[in-house]
Structure formats: structure tokens, C-alpha cells
Amino acid sequence: MDSIADKLLTILLNETVDLAERHDALLDLRDYLELDFLEILYKIAMNKKEDPIILDTCGEIIAIAWVKYDIFDLNMYDKFQPLAKMSAYAYFKNFKLEWIGKYNLEEVEK
């Protein structure tokens, strides 16, 4: 994994770091979308205690990675917190509409 991505993940996972800084690190990870750190993002997207802004952005970044690599994990998607799932769904709706029908995805309510 890229050392910049490692630093961004360290910031993101450190819950003592300011929320804005964690969110910025998550946004910056879009430039380093690699499959090897998706597992970390999955754990965040499933965390009931995570901040809503992190869940929202995490869901979108996972969706961006899935579309980039043309992969979809329905089992993992079903485990996301509603806000992360809603964000991923919105991304698919705009950039991979065929997945909504193919995987019978339904729009998520808050």
C-alpha cells in the first residue's frame, strides 16, 4: 500500500483525531483507491458508533472503488449502516444504474 494512503488510513482510524481531519483523510483516500484497504472501509461502513459524516463518505468511496474495479459485494453491502448504504446507492444510481436492477437494490431510508 502507498505510504500516503497508510498515513491517511492512520488518521481516519484514530478516533481521537478531529472529525474534520478524519473526514478530510477519507476524502483524500479517493485518490488512492486500492482494493487492499477496502476491508478497513467495510469495517467503518458497518460501525454503528461511527459519525454520520464518516459513514456517508465511506459508503460513497466504497461505491467509487467498486465501480472503478467493476466489483460488487452484495453480502458486504447488506451489512453497511443505513447512511453508508444510502450513499453507495446514490452513487450507483448515478454511475452504475444497472447494478440496482441486477442486485435488486432498494433505496434506503434514513
Secondary structure, 3 states (H helix, E strand, C coil): CCHHHHHHHHHHHCCCCCHHHHHHHHHHHHHHCCHHHHHHHHHHHHCCCCCHHHHHHHHHHHHHHHHHHCCCCHHHHHHCCHHHHHHHHHHHHHHCHHHHHHCCCCCCCC
